[in-house]
Structures are given as C-alpha cells and as structure tokens.
Amino acid sequence: MTSNTIAVLPFVNRSPDPDNEYFCDGITEEIINALARIEQLKVTSRTSSFQFKGQAMAVRDIAQQLGVEVILEGSIRLSGRKVRIMAQLVQAEEDFHFWSETWDRQLDDIFAIQDEISLLIADKLREQFGHFEIEDHLVEPQTDSLDAYAYALKARYYHNQWNPSDVKKAIELFEKAIVLDPRHTESYVGLADAYGFLATTQFMDPGEGWQKAAAYTQQAFELNPKNAGVHYQLANLAFFTECDFAKAFEHALESIRLKPNYPEAQQFVAFLYTLEGSMKEAEEHLGLALLIDPLSQETLFFKAFFDYRNGDYKSALRQLDACLQANPNNIPAYVQRSYCLLMEGHYQETLDFIHQIPKDITVEGDKLGIICIAHILAGHQKEAAATLELLRAEAAKPAAFQAHSYLFMAYACLEEADAAFEWLEEALKLNSSVLLLSYSGQLSKRLSRDPRYQVFHERLYGRGGREEDAEQKSALLDEATSEEYRQRLLQFMEEEEPYLNPGLSLRSLAEQIEVHPNKLSWLLNESLGKNYNTFINEYRVAHFKKLALDPANAHISLLGLAYESGFNSKTVFNTYFKKATGMTPRAFLKSADSGSGI
C-alpha cells in the first residue's frame, strides 16, 4: 500500500428528496478535485471511488482494493437553502476513526464550505501522514450563480454515466448553466468534453463534434487559461484534430502540472510517451494513473496498450479480455486485441475474432484494415490482394483516417517501403491523426531499418522540449532557522503544555508559536522525524503515564485520565498508547505495580 493515499467515497444523500443525489455526488467530486491539487497526496479518482457507491462493504476491504491508507466518508442533508455536511476520516488498516466534523451552513456559501472542508481534511491528513505543503485555498468560487452551479453539478452527474443519451442531457444542462453565467469555465469544459465523447464514439458526425469541442474549449481557455481541464481538452484537440504531437504533449504536461492527481491527463501523457518510444517515462506516468484510478476501465486499457507496445502480448491480451468482459462495447479493446493476435501469429483467430464484434459498434475502417493485414501476414495472396484494393479505394477518401493508417501498415507488412513512405507523405497532408497511433506501432516495425523511418518518426513525434526533471526542492528552512524554530517549539511544549487541549491542531499550534503551518509540518518531519500526530500524542501518552502512576488519581478511570491528557477518543488513546509503549494501558499499570520499572 502506497503512503500518503486517500480515497473519498461518495457522500450519502440524507436529504428527504432523493433527487438531491446529484448534489451529493457533485460535492464529493469537488472535494476530490480540491485534494487532488496537493502534489504529495495521492487521491483516488472519482471513477474508482464511485464504484463503491451504495455498497455495504467494510472500509478495510475498500481500502485494499483501492490501495489507500485512509478513507473519507460522509453524508449530506440538503433542506431548502441550508445544508448539513458530515465527514470522517478512517485509518483503514486498523479501522479507527481519527477525525470527524459536522458543518451546518447556508447553501449560498457553498464554495466557502468546500474550501473549509477541504483545507481541514488536508490538515488532518498532514497530521496523520507527515509533511506536505498546502495552499491557503484549495477551492476557488466558480460562479456567483448558485442555480448555474446546480445545473453544472447535475450535468456532470449525467455526463458521468458515459452513454450518448445521458451525455446529451448533460449538454442541455451545461447550456442552461451558461445562460445564467456566461463566464462559468467548468460548464464550457463540460460541453467540450461531452462533444468530444460524442465525436470519438461517432454518436454524432466527428467533424461537427470536434468543431464544437474546439469552440467550447477556446471559450474556456479565454476565461481561465490555468484550468487543468482546459489544457487536457486542448491536448486531445491537438492530437486528434490537428495531428500535432508536440502541441498535444505541451498541453498534457501543463494539465498535470496544474493538477497532479488528474488520471485522464496522466494516462494521456503515458500514451504520448509510449507512442514516441519513451517507455520508462510512459511507465512512470501510467503507474501514477493506476495508483489514483486503479479500477477505471480506461486506465486498464492504457495498461494493455503499454504492454502491447512493450512486446508483452500475453499480458496485454489478458487485460483486454478483462476490459471486454467488463464492457462488451469497448471498441478500442476489440481493435487492440486484434493487433495482439496478429503479433502472436494467430491470423485465422484474428479473422474469426474480427467478425465477432457486435455490428452496432463495428468501425468498418478498422474491420477492413485488420482483415487485410491478417491475410497479408498469413500469406493468403488472393485475399490479401482483394482487400488491399478495397483499402486503397477507402483510403482515397480525405476523411477516412482509419483507412489511411491501415494502408500504411499494410504496405509495411508487405515490406513495400517505397509505397509506404509515399503514401505516408500524402496522408500527412490530410492531418490524418490516426497515423500518430500506427506509425510507431508493432505492425509497422518492419520499416524501422529503412533510413526514412527515423526521418518520419522525428516529423511525427519530434518536439522541441522535453518534460523537465522535477526540480530538487530546497529545504523549506535553512539550518539556523530550523534549529531556532525547533527550540521554540520544544520550549513551548514543555512550558505551555498545549497538547492538553484535545482540539489542538497543527495549524493552531503553528499560530501559537508564530510559524507558518507548512514550515512547522516540515520541521516536525525533517528535523524531528515525526508526523504531527505522533509528536503530539507522545506528549499525551507521557502525561497519561504521570497521572496514572500518581496515587492521588487512583479514583479516576483510565479513560478519564486519557481525556485529562488531551485525548478526545478512547480508540485514538488506545491506538497511540499501544503504538508508543507496545502494551495496553492496563498492562502498563500492571507492569508498574509489579515493580518492573516501566
């Protein structure tokens, strides 16, 4: 299990109106997005965490499936213009609740509520995990129109159902939000994403869909050029409509710089690295995507794509079979599985498999191309010649991008290098983006020995810059300042005993010793080698021992003494006491009474 990891489970709707489900989902997603801004924290994406919605499972089991240390769960009750939000953090391994809070607020303050909740959760996670830096605000107001925000939340709820009818409902709702607030960036991003989905799945004319996606993305960019979602949309547009690999890479990297816990952007960066052949970097970003979105079928497909491009066809086939079992309408999985079968030399199986694809999701360009290549590789000369002729006729159409790609691969498999590169030159004039997918693929590798291959590789995938290595962060405090703050902290702890206050937090302690919370967090972890909770609770345990061994306190219960020492929960007290001493409080007293010298 990776450290510094959290999953936010869907908040439960406690409202009298079941239709408020969209609001609960929306608030949950906003908290996920806010926490995702913290670079050192790994936050499970909505796609994976929402798979446990409505399921009666033990927190420990959910955490194991998601690979996280801590679970955030909560509930929301919406009544008129009032909202009650309850949230609690659970340490999954030991299954104990180490923090909970309830907020009763006016709905008009919804963004301030989200910011307050997100900051407090981030603080509590830092106290539990160890140092990471937190911005002064994690949620910025999106709009002054609460009704526009409600439309946008409801639109996102429908969009996340990932089917054309619900996505079209989402479009209507995003449009209503924009009528109320023409400057609502998130609604423009939502519209761009929705039209991109319809264009990609061909549930509307691709040209029209991408044109609308581009227009809405541009409007969103003009409103907020620092929005991670905007740059993710720009990356997709650059790749799929402009055939501009370098520009796609630039926007994809900017997207994850703005929002490190952005699984779709991490997937896309991994995908781009894979295409250019930088497999080490691809694996790193894919690993991050798998960490924050382990149950997403999209992420698992990209893992299969990586395995295929890395030559591990058997692993890719296993993953693709799992994808198709989860979603029999996964078009890319059918195509990628066909490629794997071809590379494994199973030509007849490929031909049989391609005819098994449901007719309502069959992309004719893919079907023709795969059949043609299977016949070429199998040595079926008559069938290969016939299908190649059909493929040439289809590729003559300017918008037949799949056919453009397959004709190039067919020439590569025939080892007709001159025909392949001549056709490639023609197809590139059409901005045929599918060539970016196929040029460096396994089925084109027979051309890699030709000197022209590297020239075209640079033309297709060349980019002036590369992702810069992460800068080594300098210490937050220099040695002299660190020692000064350390002495100030330890002296304050001894003289003022702030740990006796059960409501003490890292942030309030920082205020009392006049140090920024980020610097106090760094000091505790780097100078004292402890997270905040361990540091404070060691003082509380020591104070409890002193009280428990004093005969004057014999009439007070152990729990009473724990509360006197600053603990506010029996579970937290017992957990930290055993962690600090290796025994229970009663065993400690028994050992002390027996004269063991503890």
C-alpha positions as CSV (number, residue, x, y, z in Angstrom):
1,M,0.0,0.0,0.0
2,T,1.5,3.3,-1.1
3,S,1.9,6.1,1.6
4,N,0.0,9.4,1.5
5,T,-3.0,7.9,-0.1
6,I,-6.7,8.6,0.4
7,A,-10.0,7.7,-1.3
8,V,-13.1,9.9,-0.9
9,L,-16.2,7.7,-1.0
10,P,-19.4,9.1,-2.4
11,F,-21.2,11.1,0.3
12,V,-24.5,9.6,1.3
13,N,-27.7,11.6,0.5
14,R,-29.5,12.2,3.8
15,S,-32.0,14.7,2.2
16,P,-35.7,14.0,2.1
17,D,-35.6,14.4,-1.7
18,P,-33.8,11.5,-3.5
19,D,-33.3,13.8,-6.5
20,N,-30.6,15.6,-4.5
21,E,-28.3,12.6,-5.3
22,Y,-26.6,14.7,-8.0
23,F,-25.7,17.4,-5.4
24,C,-24.1,14.8,-3.1
25,D,-22.1,13.3,-5.9
26,G,-21.1,16.8,-7.0
27,I,-19.8,17.9,-3.6
28,T,-17.9,14.6,-3.3
29,E,-16.2,15.3,-6.6
30,E,-15.4,18.9,-5.7
31,I,-13.6,17.6,-2.5
32,I,-11.7,15.0,-4.6
33,N,-10.7,17.8,-7.0
34,A,-9.6,20.1,-4.2
35,L,-7.4,17.5,-2.5
36,A,-6.1,16.4,-5.9
37,R,-4.3,19.8,-6.1
38,I,-1.9,18.7,-3.3
39,E,1.1,17.3,-5.2
40,Q,2.4,15.0,-2.4
41,L,-1.0,13.5,-1.7
42,K,-2.3,10.6,-3.9
43,V,-6.1,10.9,-4.2
44,T,-8.2,8.1,-5.7
45,S,-10.1,9.5,-8.7
46,R,-13.9,9.7,-8.9
47,T,-14.1,6.8,-11.4
48,S,-12.6,4.3,-9.0
49,S,-14.0,5.5,-5.7
50,F,-17.6,5.8,-7.0
51,Q,-17.6,2.1,-7.9
52,F,-18.3,1.5,-4.2
53,K,-21.4,3.8,-4.1
54,G,-24.2,2.1,-2.3
55,Q,-22.2,-1.0,-1.5
56,A,-22.2,-2.3,2.1
57,M,-18.5,-3.2,2.3
58,A,-16.0,-2.9,5.1
59,V,-13.8,0.1,4.9
60,R,-10.7,-2.1,5.2
61,D,-11.8,-4.1,2.1
62,I,-12.5,-1.0,0.1
63,A,-9.1,0.4,1.0
64,Q,-7.4,-2.8,0.0
65,Q,-9.0,-2.7,-3.4
66,L,-8.1,0.9,-4.0
67,G,-4.6,0.6,-2.4
68,V,-5.1,3.5,0.1
69,E,-4.3,4.2,3.7
70,V,-7.2,6.4,4.6
71,I,-10.9,6.6,3.6
72,L,-13.0,9.8,3.8
73,E,-16.7,9.1,4.1
74,G,-19.6,11.4,4.9
75,S,-23.2,12.4,4.3
76,I,-25.1,15.5,3.1
77,R,-28.5,16.7,4.0
78,L,-30.0,19.5,1.9
79,S,-33.1,21.3,3.1
80,G,-34.1,24.5,1.3
81,R,-31.2,26.8,1.4
82,K,-29.5,25.0,4.3
83,V,-27.0,22.2,4.1
84,R,-25.6,19.9,6.7
85,I,-22.3,18.1,5.8
86,M,-20.8,15.4,8.0
87,A,-17.4,13.9,7.2
88,Q,-15.0,11.5,9.0
89,L,-11.5,10.1,8.3
90,V,-10.9,6.4,8.8
91,Q,-7.4,4.8,9.2
92,A,-8.2,1.7,7.1
93,E,-5.6,-0.8,8.3
94,E,-6.7,-0.5,11.9
95,D,-10.2,0.6,11.1
96,F,-10.4,3.5,13.5
97,H,-11.9,7.0,13.0
98,F,-9.3,9.5,13.9
99,W,-11.3,12.6,12.9
100,S,-14.9,13.7,12.3
101,E,-16.7,17.0,11.9
102,T,-20.2,18.4,11.1
103,W,-20.9,21.7,9.3
104,D,-24.3,23.4,9.2
105,R,-24.2,26.2,6.6
106,Q,-26.2,28.3,4.2
107,L,-26.1,27.0,0.7
108,D,-25.2,30.4,-0.6
109,D,-21.7,29.8,1.0
110,I,-21.2,26.5,-0.9
111,F,-17.7,27.3,-2.2
112,A,-16.5,28.6,1.1
113,I,-17.8,25.4,2.7
114,Q,-16.0,23.3,0.2
115,D,-12.8,25.2,0.8
116,E,-13.2,25.0,4.6
117,I,-13.8,21.3,4.5
118,S,-11.0,20.5,2.0
119,L,-8.5,22.5,4.0
120,L,-9.4,20.9,7.2
121,I,-9.3,17.4,5.7
122,A,-5.9,18.3,4.2
123,D,-4.7,19.5,7.6
124,K,-5.8,16.3,9.3
125,L,-4.2,14.1,6.6
126,R,-0.9,16.0,7.0
127,E,-1.1,15.5,10.8
128,Q,-1.6,11.8,10.1
129,F,0.8,11.2,7.2
130,G,3.6,13.6,7.5
131,H,4.8,16.7,5.7
132,F,3.3,18.1,2.6
133,E,2.6,21.7,1.6
134,I,-1.0,23.0,1.5
135,E,-2.1,26.2,-0.3
136,D,-4.0,28.9,1.5
137,H,-7.1,27.9,-0.5
138,L,-8.0,24.7,-2.3
139,V,-11.4,25.7,-3.7
140,E,-12.0,28.9,-5.6
141,P,-15.5,30.2,-6.3
142,Q,-16.7,29.1,-9.7
143,T,-19.7,31.4,-10.1
144,D,-21.9,33.8,-8.3
145,S,-25.0,32.0,-9.5
146,L,-26.0,29.1,-7.3
147,D,-28.5,28.0,-9.9
148,A,-25.8,27.9,-12.6
149,Y,-23.7,25.8,-10.3
150,A,-26.6,23.4,-9.6
151,Y,-27.2,22.9,-13.3
152,A,-23.5,22.2,-13.8
153,L,-23.4,19.6,-11.0
154,K,-26.5,17.9,-12.4
155,A,-24.9,18.0,-15.9
156,R,-21.8,16.4,-14.6
157,Y,-23.8,13.7,-12.9
158,Y,-25.4,12.7,-16.3
159,H,-22.1,13.0,-18.2
160,N,-20.5,10.6,-15.8
161,Q,-23.0,7.9,-16.9
162,W,-20.9,7.6,-20.2
163,N,-23.7,6.8,-22.6
164,P,-24.9,9.1,-25.5
165,S,-28.5,9.7,-24.2
166,D,-27.2,10.9,-20.8
167,V,-24.4,12.9,-22.3
168,K,-26.9,14.7,-24.4
169,K,-28.9,15.6,-21.3
170,A,-25.7,16.9,-19.8
171,I,-25.2,19.2,-22.8
172,E,-28.7,20.7,-22.2
173,L,-27.9,21.3,-18.6
174,F,-24.4,22.8,-19.2
175,E,-26.1,25.1,-21.7
176,K,-28.6,26.2,-19.1
177,A,-25.8,26.9,-16.7
178,I,-24.0,29.2,-19.3
179,V,-27.2,31.1,-19.9
180,L,-27.2,32.0,-16.2
181,D,-23.5,32.6,-16.0
182,P,-21.7,33.1,-19.4
183,R,-18.4,33.1,-17.6
184,H,-18.7,29.6,-15.9
185,T,-15.5,27.9,-17.1
186,E,-16.4,24.5,-15.9
187,S,-19.6,24.4,-18.0
188,Y,-17.6,25.2,-21.1
189,V,-15.1,22.5,-20.3
190,G,-18.0,20.1,-19.7
191,L,-19.5,20.9,-23.1
192,A,-16.2,20.4,-24.8
193,D,-15.8,17.0,-23.1
194,A,-19.3,16.0,-23.9
195,Y,-19.0,16.8,-27.6
196,G,-15.5,15.1,-27.7
197,F,-17.1,12.0,-26.3
198,L,-19.9,12.0,-28.9
199,A,-17.3,12.7,-31.7
200,T,-15.0,9.9,-30.5
201,T,-17.7,7.3,-30.2
202,Q,-19.2,8.5,-33.5
203,F,-22.7,9.1,-32.0
204,M,-22.6,12.3,-33.9
205,D,-20.7,13.4,-37.0
206,P,-17.0,13.5,-35.9
207,G,-16.2,16.7,-37.8
208,E,-19.1,18.5,-36.2
209,G,-18.4,17.1,-32.7
210,W,-14.8,18.1,-32.7
211,Q,-15.6,21.5,-34.1
212,K,-18.0,22.2,-31.2
213,A,-15.5,20.7,-28.7
214,A,-12.8,23.1,-30.1
215,A,-15.1,26.1,-29.9
216,Y,-16.1,25.5,-26.2
217,T,-12.5,24.7,-25.2
218,Q,-11.4,28.0,-26.7
219,Q,-14.1,29.9,-24.7
220,A,-13.0,28.1,-21.5
221,F,-9.3,28.9,-22.2
222,E,-10.1,32.6,-22.6
223,L,-12.0,32.6,-19.3
224,N,-9.3,30.6,-17.4
225,P,-6.0,29.7,-19.1
226,K,-4.9,28.0,-15.8
227,N,-7.6,25.4,-15.7
228,A,-6.2,21.8,-15.9
229,G,-9.3,20.5,-17.7
230,V,-8.9,23.2,-20.4
231,H,-5.4,22.0,-21.1
232,Y,-6.5,18.4,-21.2
233,Q,-9.1,19.3,-23.8
234,L,-6.5,21.3,-25.8
235,A,-4.2,18.2,-25.7
236,N,-6.9,16.0,-27.2
237,L,-7.8,18.5,-29.9
238,A,-4.1,19.0,-30.9
239,F,-3.7,15.2,-31.2
240,F,-7.0,14.2,-32.8
241,T,-7.8,17.2,-35.0
242,E,-4.5,18.8,-35.7
243,C,-2.2,15.8,-35.8
244,D,0.2,18.0,-33.7
245,F,2.0,15.7,-31.4
246,A,4.3,18.3,-29.8
247,K,1.4,20.7,-29.1
248,A,-0.6,17.8,-27.5
249,F,2.3,16.9,-25.3
250,E,2.8,20.5,-24.2
251,H,-0.9,20.9,-23.1
252,A,-0.9,17.4,-21.5
253,L,2.1,18.2,-19.3
254,E,0.6,21.6,-18.4
255,S,-2.6,19.8,-17.3
256,I,-0.8,17.5,-14.8
257,R,1.4,20.4,-13.6
258,L,-1.8,22.2,-12.7
259,K,-3.4,19.1,-11.2
260,P,-1.0,16.2,-10.5
261,N,-3.9,13.9,-9.4
262,Y,-5.6,14.0,-12.8
263,P,-5.8,10.4,-14.0
264,E,-7.0,11.1,-17.5
265,A,-4.1,13.6,-18.1
266,Q,-1.6,11.1,-16.6
267,Q,-3.0,8.4,-18.9
268,F,-2.6,10.7,-21.9
269,V,0.9,11.7,-21.0
270,A,1.8,8.0,-20.7
271,F,0.1,7.3,-24.0
272,L,2.1,10.0,-25.7
273,Y,5.4,8.8,-24.2
274,T,4.5,5.3,-25.4
275,L,3.9,6.5,-29.0
276,E,7.3,8.2,-29.2
277,G,9.0,5.2,-27.7
278,S,10.0,6.6,-24.2
279,M,8.8,3.6,-22.3
280,K,10.5,4.4,-19.0
281,E,8.7,7.7,-18.8
282,A,5.5,6.1,-20.1
283,E,5.6,3.5,-17.3
284,E,6.1,6.2,-14.6
285,H,3.0,8.2,-15.6
286,L,1.0,5.1,-16.2
287,G,1.9,4.0,-12.7
288,L,0.6,7.2,-11.3
289,A,-2.7,6.8,-13.3
290,L,-3.1,3.3,-11.9
291,L,-2.4,4.5,-8.4
292,I,-5.0,7.2,-8.4
293,D,-7.5,5.4,-10.7
294,P,-6.9,1.6,-10.2
295,L,-10.4,0.4,-11.1
296,S,-11.0,2.5,-14.2
297,Q,-11.5,0.5,-17.4
298,E,-9.9,3.4,-19.3
299,T,-6.7,3.2,-17.2
300,L,-6.6,-0.6,-17.5
301,F,-7.0,-0.3,-21.3
302,F,-4.0,2.1,-21.4
303,K,-2.0,-0.5,-19.4
304,A,-2.9,-3.1,-22.0
305,F,-1.8,-0.7,-24.7
306,F,1.5,-0.1,-22.9
307,D,2.1,-3.9,-22.6
308,Y,1.3,-4.4,-26.3
309,R,3.8,-1.6,-27.4
310,N,6.3,-3.1,-25.0
311,G,6.0,-6.5,-26.7
312,D,4.2,-8.3,-23.8
313,Y,1.3,-9.5,-25.9
314,K,0.1,-12.2,-23.5
315,S,-0.2,-9.7,-20.6
316,A,-2.0,-7.3,-23.0
317,L,-4.4,-10.0,-24.1
318,R,-5.3,-10.9,-20.5
319,Q,-6.0,-7.3,-19.7
320,L,-8.0,-6.7,-22.9
321,D,-10.1,-9.8,-22.2
322,A,-10.9,-8.4,-18.8
323,C,-11.8,-5.0,-20.3
324,L,-14.2,-6.7,-22.8
325,Q,-15.7,-8.8,-20.0
326,A,-16.4,-5.6,-18.1
327,N,-17.7,-3.7,-21.2
328,P,-18.5,-5.8,-24.3
329,N,-18.9,-2.5,-26.2
330,N,-15.3,-1.4,-25.7
331,I,-14.4,-0.6,-29.3
332,P,-10.6,0.2,-28.7
333,A,-10.2,-3.1,-26.8
334,Y,-11.5,-5.1,-29.8
335,V,-9.1,-3.4,-32.1
336,Q,-6.1,-3.7,-29.7
337,R,-6.9,-7.4,-29.1
338,S,-6.8,-8.0,-32.8
339,Y,-3.3,-6.4,-33.0
340,C,-2.1,-8.6,-30.2
341,L,-3.4,-11.8,-32.0
342,L,-1.7,-10.7,-35.2
343,M,1.6,-10.1,-33.4
344,E,1.3,-13.6,-31.8
345,G,0.9,-15.1,-35.3
346,H,-2.8,-16.1,-34.7
347,Y,-4.0,-15.0,-38.1
348,Q,-7.1,-17.2,-38.5
349,E,-8.1,-16.5,-34.9
350,T,-7.9,-12.8,-35.8
351,L,-10.1,-13.2,-38.8
352,D,-12.6,-15.2,-36.7
353,F,-12.5,-12.6,-33.8
354,I,-13.0,-9.6,-36.0
355,H,-16.3,-11.0,-37.2
356,Q,-17.4,-11.4,-33.6
357,I,-17.5,-7.7,-32.9
358,P,-21.1,-6.6,-32.5
359,K,-22.4,-4.9,-35.6
360,D,-23.7,-1.8,-33.9
361,I,-20.2,-0.9,-32.7
362,T,-18.2,-2.1,-35.7
363,V,-16.0,0.5,-37.2
364,E,-15.8,-0.6,-40.9
365,G,-12.4,1.1,-41.4
366,D,-10.9,-1.0,-38.6
367,K,-12.5,-4.1,-39.8
368,L,-11.3,-3.8,-43.3
369,G,-7.8,-2.9,-42.3
370,I,-7.4,-5.7,-39.8
371,I,-8.7,-8.3,-42.3
372,C,-6.3,-7.1,-44.9
373,I,-3.3,-7.3,-42.7
374,A,-4.3,-10.7,-41.4
375,H,-4.4,-12.0,-44.9
376,I,-1.1,-10.4,-45.8
377,L,0.7,-11.9,-42.8
378,A,-0.9,-15.3,-43.3
379,G,0.3,-15.4,-46.9
380,H,-3.2,-15.5,-48.3
381,Q,-2.2,-13.8,-51.6
382,K,-5.6,-13.8,-53.3
383,E,-7.5,-12.5,-50.3
384,A,-4.7,-10.0,-49.4
385,A,-4.7,-8.5,-53.0
386,A,-8.5,-8.1,-52.9
387,T,-8.7,-6.5,-49.5
388,L,-5.7,-4.3,-50.3
389,E,-7.5,-2.9,-53.3
390,L,-10.6,-2.2,-51.2
391,L,-8.4,-0.5,-48.6
392,R,-6.7,1.7,-51.3
393,A,-10.2,2.8,-52.5
394,E,-11.3,3.6,-49.0
395,A,-8.1,5.5,-48.2
396,A,-8.6,7.7,-51.2
397,K,-11.3,9.5,-49.2
398,P,-9.8,12.5,-47.3
399,A,-11.7,11.9,-44.0
400,A,-11.1,8.1,-44.0
401,F,-8.5,8.3,-41.3
402,Q,-8.6,4.7,-40.2
403,A,-8.0,3.6,-43.8
404,H,-5.1,6.0,-44.2
405,S,-3.5,4.3,-41.2
406,Y,-4.2,0.7,-42.2
407,L,-2.9,1.3,-45.8
408,F,0.4,2.4,-44.3
409,M,0.5,-0.6,-42.0
410,A,-0.4,-2.9,-44.9
411,Y,2.5,-1.6,-47.0
412,A,4.8,-2.1,-44.0
413,C,3.7,-5.7,-43.6
414,L,4.3,-6.3,-47.3
415,E,7.7,-4.7,-46.8
416,E,6.9,-2.3,-49.7
417,A,8.9,0.6,-48.1
418,D,8.7,3.0,-51.1
419,A,4.9,2.6,-51.3
420,A,4.6,3.0,-47.5
421,F,6.5,6.3,-47.3
422,E,5.0,7.7,-50.5
423,W,1.5,7.1,-49.0
424,L,2.6,8.5,-45.6
425,E,3.6,11.8,-47.3
426,E,0.2,12.0,-48.9
427,A,-1.7,11.1,-45.7
428,L,0.2,13.7,-43.6
429,K,-1.1,16.5,-45.9
430,L,-4.6,15.5,-44.7
431,N,-3.7,15.9,-41.0
432,S,-4.6,12.2,-40.6
433,S,-4.1,11.9,-36.8
434,V,-4.6,8.1,-36.7
435,L,-1.1,7.9,-38.3
436,L,0.2,9.1,-34.9
437,L,-1.2,5.9,-33.4
438,S,0.1,3.5,-36.0
439,Y,3.4,4.8,-37.3
440,S,5.5,3.6,-34.3
441,G,3.3,0.5,-33.6
442,Q,4.5,-3.1,-33.8
443,L,2.8,-3.7,-37.1
444,S,4.9,-1.0,-38.8
445,K,8.3,-2.1,-37.3
446,R,9.4,-3.8,-40.5
447,L,10.1,-0.4,-41.8
448,S,12.3,0.6,-38.9
449,R,15.5,-0.5,-40.7
450,D,14.8,2.0,-43.6
451,P,16.7,5.3,-43.2
452,R,13.4,7.2,-43.9
453,Y,11.7,5.7,-40.9
454,Q,13.6,7.8,-38.4
455,V,13.1,10.9,-40.5
456,F,9.4,10.5,-40.4
457,H,9.5,9.5,-36.8
458,E,11.1,12.9,-36.0
459,R,8.5,14.7,-38.1
460,L,5.6,13.0,-36.4
461,Y,6.8,12.8,-32.8
462,G,9.5,15.4,-32.6
463,R,9.1,18.2,-30.1
464,G,11.4,20.9,-29.1
465,G,11.2,20.5,-25.4
466,R,11.1,17.5,-23.1
467,E,9.4,17.2,-19.7
468,E,11.9,18.7,-17.4
469,D,13.1,16.7,-14.5
470,A,11.4,17.6,-11.3
471,E,13.4,20.3,-9.6
472,Q,15.1,19.3,-6.4
473,K,13.2,21.3,-3.8
474,S,15.5,23.2,-1.4
475,A,14.8,22.8,2.3
476,L,11.9,24.9,3.5
477,L,14.1,26.2,6.4
478,D,17.8,26.7,6.5
479,E,19.8,25.0,9.3
480,A,19.9,28.0,11.6
481,T,16.2,28.8,11.3
482,S,15.3,25.2,11.7
483,E,17.2,25.0,14.9
484,E,15.7,28.2,16.2
485,Y,12.1,27.0,15.4
486,R,12.9,23.6,16.9
487,Q,14.0,25.1,20.2
488,R,11.0,27.5,20.2
489,L,8.6,24.5,19.6
490,L,10.1,22.2,22.3
491,Q,10.2,25.0,24.9
492,F,6.6,25.9,24.2
493,M,5.5,22.3,24.5
494,E,7.3,21.9,27.9
495,E,6.2,25.2,29.4
496,E,2.6,25.7,28.0
497,E,1.5,22.0,27.6
498,P,-0.7,22.8,24.5
499,Y,-1.2,19.1,23.9
500,L,-3.6,19.0,26.9
501,N,-6.1,20.8,24.6
502,P,-7.9,18.0,22.7
503,G,-8.8,20.5,19.9
504,L,-5.2,21.3,19.2
505,S,-4.2,21.1,15.5
506,L,-1.0,21.6,13.6
507,R,-2.4,24.8,12.2
508,S,-3.4,26.2,15.7
509,L,0.0,25.1,17.2
510,A,1.7,26.9,14.3
511,E,-0.2,30.1,15.1
512,Q,0.7,29.9,18.8
513,I,4.5,29.6,18.1
514,E,4.2,32.1,15.2
515,V,5.4,29.8,12.4
516,H,3.7,29.1,9.1
517,P,1.9,25.7,9.2
518,N,3.8,24.4,6.1
519,K,7.1,25.3,7.9
520,L,6.0,23.6,11.2
521,S,5.0,20.5,9.2
522,W,8.4,20.4,7.5
523,L,10.2,21.0,10.9
524,L,8.4,18.1,12.6
525,N,9.1,15.7,9.7
526,E,12.6,16.7,8.6
527,S,14.1,17.9,11.9
528,L,12.3,15.7,14.5
529,G,11.5,12.8,12.2
530,K,7.8,12.5,13.3
531,N,4.4,13.4,11.9
532,Y,2.3,15.8,13.9
533,N,0.0,13.1,15.5
534,T,2.9,11.0,16.7
535,F,4.7,14.1,18.1
536,I,1.7,15.4,20.0
537,N,0.4,12.0,21.2
538,E,3.8,11.1,22.6
539,Y,3.4,14.1,24.9
540,R,-0.1,13.0,25.8
541,V,1.0,9.4,26.5
542,A,3.8,10.7,28.7
543,H,1.3,12.9,30.6
544,F,-1.1,10.0,31.0
545,K,1.7,7.8,32.5
546,K,2.5,10.5,35.0
547,L,-1.1,10.9,36.0
548,A,-1.8,7.1,36.1
549,L,1.2,6.5,38.4
550,D,0.2,9.2,40.9
551,P,-1.8,7.5,43.7
552,A,-3.8,10.7,44.1
553,N,-5.5,9.9,40.8
554,A,-6.5,6.3,41.7
555,H,-10.1,7.2,41.9
556,I,-10.1,8.4,38.2
557,S,-10.8,5.9,35.4
558,L,-8.2,5.2,32.8
559,L,-10.4,6.9,30.1
560,G,-10.8,9.9,32.4
561,L,-7.1,10.2,32.7
562,A,-6.7,9.9,28.9
563,Y,-9.1,12.8,28.5
564,E,-7.2,14.8,31.1
565,S,-4.1,14.2,29.0
566,G,-5.6,15.7,25.8
567,F,-7.0,12.6,24.1
568,N,-10.6,13.0,22.8
569,S,-11.4,9.4,21.9
570,K,-11.0,6.1,23.6
571,T,-10.0,4.4,20.3
572,V,-7.3,7.0,19.5
573,F,-6.0,6.8,23.0
574,N,-5.7,3.0,23.0
575,T,-4.2,3.0,19.5
576,Y,-1.5,5.5,20.2
577,F,-0.7,4.2,23.7
578,K,0.0,0.8,22.3
579,K,2.0,2.2,19.4
580,A,4.2,4.2,21.9
581,T,4.6,1.5,24.6
582,G,3.9,-1.8,22.9
583,M,1.2,-2.6,25.5
584,T,-2.3,-1.6,26.6
585,P,-2.8,1.0,29.3
586,R,-4.0,-1.7,31.8
587,A,-0.9,-3.9,31.0
588,F,1.2,-0.8,31.6
589,L,-0.3,-0.2,35.0
590,K,0.0,-3.9,35.9
591,S,3.7,-3.9,35.0
592,A,4.2,-0.7,37.0
593,D,2.5,-2.2,40.1
594,S,4.7,-5.3,39.8
595,G,7.8,-3.2,40.0
596,S,9.1,-3.9,36.6
597,G,10.5,-0.3,36.5
598,I,8.5,0.7,33.4
